[in-house]
Amino acid sequence: MTLAFAFEPSFERAPTNYSVTKAVTPLTKIADRIANGEPLLNGKTDREVLSQLLALLEIPKESQVIVYSKTSAQNSRISPRTPRAIYFSDNAYFGWVQNGNIEAMTFDEKLGPVFHMVKLREREAGKPIEIARERSCLNCHAGSATRDFPGGLFRSVHSDERGHPIFHAGTFRTNLESPLSERWGGWYVTGTSGKQTHLGNIIATENADRNNSEASMERIDPGPRDGTPYLAGKSSDIVALMIFDHQIHVHNALTQGNVVARQTLYRHAEMRKAFNEDVGKELSETNQKILDGQATKIVRALFSADEFHMGNDGIEGSLEFQKAFTKGALKDDEHRSLRDLRLFDRVFKCRCSYLIYSDVFAHLPDELKSRVLTRIHGVLTNAAAWPDFDYLTSSECHRILNILESTYPD
């Protein structure tokens, strides 16, 4: 093994070969259609192009959340006056900055999340818009914050009046365990959280004494001063932010499991070939433990293990987002779905993620997916045998099982 190979990220090795493998995602399919002459993304303004893109990928504009900290590839264009808007669905994330480009994260069946830039600033009249793969995004989106796999990243920082993070005042990596008091620094937040406080809608001022790591905080009005450029106005809905948190957490677990499982199966096959053995032979005990470990991580993510409990205060956001989020939800015969919201104590009424229906979940290798589904069934039918999930009540397990039996084809 060479020294370079030893320090190479695992996702850059066979069979993933992330950076050199052609990606096939919902966005690259649109790029192919444009290259074949279809008049897509031909809006006259940036706002029109963004609206067309979201419509093509069925991403609701109501999913809009707005961040004003300079924590993006387009930092020079971001500020509290000109924040970045993010829109998302079960299978895609897009970020847009005024007078900037559109950042995209969509999913390839084998690679997981792939990053592109829709180059609004470089388009020329009469020519198709360029959609370019942006590998520099991995500098932040494939590091320790995402467990060294490509993935989504949600940060909470103390931002000054220009949007610059004051790093020595502290930063937070948002996950399901994060209390609201550590969330959304550098983000606009519309909606309410009862007696609970959060870091959204705050401008920080660096303390003159650099030995004092604290910063002075000034709470500002939620939403940008001018919401006209944004598809959903000033909205940066608190419920949408909670759903965004949830999705990033689950998608990252699915991505890691997908990549690790494919690499494990690849090594198994190559080893069998090297010894002239049947490739279809049962996996070794070590390889089975690897797949079992990834399955456990995915099930914990799907079942919202370690989720922060909001208490009875809960949160309250816009009905527009909630209607868009629950539209088309798969329901059982009692009209219950995995998208049903609770919004006090926890986010969902039933703690089994709706992302089990997503393309990202569907693309898991069968050897891993079967382990995940077996564990889900085991938890829901014999909770006593799974003490890690004892926070799920018997009635909740029963509801989830009924929903899945009615809506999940397997």
N, C-alpha and C positions, 0 to 999 in steps of 0.2 A: 504494500500500500504506500503510495507516495504521500508526502507531507501535504500537498495541495488537496489530494482526495480526502485526507483525514479531516480537513477543515471545511470541506465542501458541504453545504446544507444537504440533508438527506433527500429533500425533494428534487434536487438537481441530479440525482443518481438514477440509474435504471431501476424500474421501467418508467418512472415519471419523467425524468429529463425535462424539468419544468420549462426552463428558458428557451430551449431549442425545439420544443414540440409545438406544432401548430395547434392553436386553440380553436375549439368549436363551442361557441356560447350563443345565447340568444342575440347578443350584440354583434358578433361576427357574422351571423346569418343575415342581419340587416345590412352590414357592410358588403356582403357578397351580393345582395339584391341591388344595392346602389351601384356596385361595380358592373352589374349586368344591365344597367340602364334604367332601372326603376326610379321614378322621380320621388324618392323618399327624402325626408329631412331637408326640404327645399324652402322652408319658411324664410321670410324676408328679414325677420329679426331673430336675435338669440332666443328671446322668450318663445317665439313661435316654433323654433327648432326644438327647444326643450319640451314644449307641449306635445309636439309630434312624436318625439322619441318616447315619452312616457306613455302615450296612447298606443304606440306600436307594441310596447312590452307590457301593457295593461298594468301600469303602475299608477295608483291614484294620486292626484295632486294633493289630496287631503293628508297624505302621509308626510307632508313637509315638516321638517325640523330644521332649525336655523342655528348656526354656530358662528360666533364672531371672533374667536381666538385664532391666531395665526398658527394653525396646526394642520397645514395642507400643502400640497405641491404648488398652490397658488397664493402663498402667503402675502406677496406684495399687493394683492388686490383685496385682501380681506381686512375688515375693520368692523367696529360696532355700527358704523354708518352703512357699510357695504358688506354684510355678512354672507356666508356661504349657505345655500339651501341644499338640503339632502332629501331625496325622495327614494322610497324603497317599496319592494314587494317581497313575496316569499322567495324569489329567485334572482333579484337584482337590486343594486344600490347605485344611485347617481347623485353627484354633487355638482352644483353650478354656482359660479361667482359672477357678479355683474362685470361685464366687459372682459370676461375670461373664457375659459374652456369648460367643457363638461367632463368631469371625472367619472369613471364607470368601474364597477366591480360586478361582473357576471360570472356564471359558473360553467366550467367544462366538466364533462362526465368523469374524466380521469384526473385532470389537473387540479380541480377544485376552483377557487376564486381566481379570476384572471382580470388584470387591470388594463384599462384602455383610456385614451383621451380622445374626446370628440373635439376636433380642433376648429372651434368657431373663429378664432382670431386669425387663422391662416387661410380661410376659405376665400375663393375668388369667384366673381360673378360668372355664372354659366358653367361652373365646374362642380362636380360632386364633392360633398364634404368629406374630409379625411377622418377616418377612425383608426387610430394607431395604438398598437400595444405599448404600454408604458411600464417597462421593467424597473425603472427607478423607484416605483412605488414600493418595491420589496424592501427598500432601505428601512422603511418603518413598518410595513405590513407583513414582514416575515422575520421578525426578531423575537426577543425574549417575551415581549408583550403578547405575542401570538404563539408562544411555545415553539418558535423557530419553524413554523409552517406558514404558508400564505394564508392570510385571514383578515377579518375586519378588526378595527381598532377603535375603541371608544375611550377618550381621555377627558379628564376634568382638570382644569388648570385655573389659576388666578390670572386673569387677563387685565392689562392696563387699558387706558383710554384709546390706545391705538390698536389693541388686540394682541400685543406682545405678551406671551406668558411670563409671569414672574416665577421662575422655576424654584428659586431658593425659598419661596414661600410655601412650597409643597405642591405636588400633583397627585392625581389618583387615576388608576386604571379601573374603569368602571366594569363591574361584573355583577352577577346576580346577588352576591353577598353584600354589595355596597349599600350602606344606609343612604337615605336621601340626602343627608347632611354632607355627603362627599360627592354627590352627583351634579353634573351639568355646569361646572365652572367653565365660563367662556361660551355658554349657550344661552339663547333666549328660551324662556319657558312661559307658555301661556296656559292658563288653567290654575287650579288650586291644589294644595296639599295639606289642608287643615292646619293643625298646629305644628306640623313638621316643616323644617326649613331645608332649603337646598342652596346650592352655590350658583344657580342660574340668575341671570339679570343683575349681575354684580360687576362693577368696575373696581379693580384693585389699584391702590397706589403704593408704590414701593416705599418702605420705611427709609428715612434718611440715614439711619444707623444701620449699616450693612451687617453688623453683628446681631441685629434683631431680625430674625427670619420672617416675622409676621408682616402682613401688609394691611393697610387701611382699606375698608370695604365700603363702597357706596352702591346701594341698590338703585337700579334704573328701571324705567318702564319696560314691561315685557314686549318683545317684538321690535324690529327695526323701526327707526323714525319714519321711513317711507316704505310702505309695503307694496306700493304699486308695481315694482318690477317682478314681484314673486307671484307664482301661480296660485298660492293660497293666501295672498296678502301677508299680514303680520303673524299669521299662525305658526307657532312652534309648540304644538300641543303636548302636554305633559303625558297623556296616555300614549301618544305616538312615540314619545321618547322612551317610555317603559317597554313598549313592544320592540323598539329598535334595540334596546339593551338585550332583551330576551333573544332576539334573532341572531345578533352577533355571537352571543354565547353558544347557541345551538349550532349555528353554521360552522363555527370554528371547531367544535367537537366532531362534527360530521366530516369536515375536511381532514382533520388529523387522522381519524379512523380510516377514511377512504385511502389516503396515501400510504399509511402504515400497513394496511391490509394488502394492498396491491404489491407493495415491496416484499412483504412476507411471503405471499403466494409466488412471486417471481423468484425469490431466493430458493424456495422449496423446489420449484420446477427445475431451476438451473442445477441445483445440487443433485437431483435425481438423474438429470441428463448426464452429468459428469461421471456418475457411477453406473451408467447404463441401467438405471432402474425405472420402473413404471412411474411416470409423472403423476398419474392419478392415484398413487399410493397415499394412504392417510397421512395427514400432517403430523410432524413430530410433536412430542409433548411441549417442547419449547415454543414452537410456532402456534400451537393451539392456545397456550397461555397468553401469547401476544394478542391474538385475536380476541380472546376472552376479556383481556384487560381493556382493549379499545371498545368492545361492546358495552362493558360496564360504564365506561366514561360517557358514552353516547346515551345510555339509558338514564344516567344521572342528569344529564343535560335536558333530555326530553321531559323528565319528571320534575324539573325545577328543584332538584336537591340543593340545599343550602341557600334557598331564596330568602332575601331579606323580607321580614314581615313588617308591613306598614302600620299595623294596628288598626283600630276601628275608625280612625280619622280618614284614612284612605286618600285617594286623589280624585279629582273631577276635571274632565277635559271637555273638548267640543264634541257635540253629537255628530258633526260632519265627518270627523275621522272615524268614530265608532261605527257609523253606518257604512262607510267605505271599507273598513276592516272586516266587518261581518258579512258583507255582501257576498253571496255565492257560497256561504259556509256549508259544508257537508253535514247533514243532520240525521239523527236517528228518528224512529217513529214517534218520539215524544218531543221532536223539534229541538233537541239539544245538540250542541256542537262543541268542538274543541276551541272554537273562537269566542265562546261566551265569556264575557268579562265580569269580574267580581269587583275589582278596584278598591277594596278595603281588605286589610290583612294580607292579601296577595293579589296578583294581577288577574289570574284566570279562575273561573269556577272549577274547571277540571284541569288538574296539573299534568296533562300529557300534551306536549306541544303539537300544534297544528302543522308544524314543519315535517311531521311524519308523512304528510301528503306531498311534500315538495320534490322537485326534480333532484335536488341534492341528496335527499334520502333515497330516492328511487335508484340512484346511480351507485349506491354502495355495492361492493362485491357481494355476491350471494352468500359466500362463506361467512361474511361479517353480518350481513343483514339478517340472516336466519338466527344468528346468536342474539341479536338485538331483539327481534320479535319474540323469541323464546323467553327471554328475560322479562319483556313487557307482559307477556301472557302469565308468566309465573307470579310476578308481583301482583297483578290484578286478580288472580284466582286463588293465590295462597300467600297472602301478605305476611303471615307469621314466619314463613321461611326466608323472608327477605328483610331483616331488621333495619337495614339502611334506609328503607322506605316506609318506616312505621309512622311517618307523619301523614301518610295518605290514609284517610279513614275508609272503613269498609264501604260506606255509602258512596264515597267519591270513586273508589275502585270500581264499584258496580256500575256507576254512571259512565265512566271512561270505557269499560269493557263493552257496554251496550252500544256506545257511540262507535267504537272501532269495529265491532261485529257488523254494524249496519253500513259503515262507510269505507272500510279498508278492504280491498278485494282479497287479500290473503287471510 
